[in-house]
Amino acid sequence: MNRKNSSKRIGRILIVLGCFLFAVVAVHARQAMAQQPAPKVEPITLNFGAFIPGSHPEILGFNKGFVAKAVELSKGRLAFKFRGGPETFATADLPKATQSGIIDFSINLSGVAETVAPGVGATMLSRISVDEERKNGTYAYMDQLCNKGGLHYMGRLTPAADLQFFNLFLNKKVEKQEDFKKLRIGTATAARAVTEGWGAAPVNLQMTDYYTAMERNTVDGISSSTLTNWVSSGCQAVTKYFALPGYFQSSGLIMMNLNSWNKLPKDLQQAITDAMAYSEKVNAEIWTEDKVKGMQKLRDAKVEIYSLSPDVAKWLVDTAYESTWASQMKRFPDVTPRLKTLLSGGK
């Protein structure tokens, strides 16, 4: 009996010890699993292109503002790859490359963007802040127009807080309205109607042609360039005069392929939207800083900076808006009235 009882006790002890050891092993296993890093999730990479090279100040500002913020807000679940500027994509082909999905999104000139989203070029005629555009329905309406072309509207590249995005660079000084009628002014699509409205003879040019055209005097001035772009291209070396004031809002728009947009989870869509709004504010500040630097580069190059008289300045700006709105209305009568109301601050 004693032997049997003893065997039973030993058996029970062994069972208890076994259960204890199993529990200890299970706890250690769970702890080990908890200490192991979570499986790495590859980020969603969005490819993009631009009408300006990657070294351009506005692209550097975009990387600092939008790209960095979107990566931060997405907690690393989004990544971005710049596929090239004009050396890779012809400016005229960028919107369609985005529309077809060759790249996920692109930074475009608003006038060129009209090939896939008719009417959006009017955004450079805005008289309100980018914050107000997001509040009064401008942003939503722009998205509707882009959606028709298989695109999602993201926002502006570099908003001009002073609404003087374009400036007039000259080799012949103008002081009166009549002086404009004697000029040949080079222009890209965005400022053609402006140039004609002033009474000057427009000469169609690409951005890459500005320096040569001014150097060879095939034009008397350029009406479709920003100060930042002008000095970053070294054009101050072939410029005699810089007239103030400037005119218009930014003509750089960012659009995403609609399928690429719709495939993103809602929280990543929100991260992109928030990062874009942040970027517009950051780059508006950078824009202001760059204009100060640009003005100094003009002075260093001995360019004469002068302001038109108040009456001529008012005529210059008013004519710029009126002539361009008239051009937009003629080409896009279905959407221009609504855009004009929104961009003038209405709802």
Buried (B, 14 or more C-beta within 10 A) or exposed (E): EEEEEEEEEEEEEEEEEEEEEEEEEEEEEEEEEEEEEEEEEEBBEBBBBBBBBBEBBBBEBBBBBBBBBBBEBBEEBBBBEBBBBBEBBEBBBBBBBBBEEBBBBBBBBBBBBBBBBBBBBBBBBBEBBBEBBBEBBBBEBBBEBBBEBBBBBBBBBBBBBEBBBBBBBBBBEBEEBEBBEEBBBBBBBBBBBBBBBBBBBBBEBEBEBBBEBBEEEEBBBBBBBBBBBBBBBEBBBBBBBBBBBBBBBBBBBBBBBBEBBEEBEEEBBEBBBBBBBBBBBBBBEBBEEBBEEBBEBBEEBEBEEEEBEEEBBEBBBEBBBBBBBEBBBEBBEEBBEBBBBBBBBEE
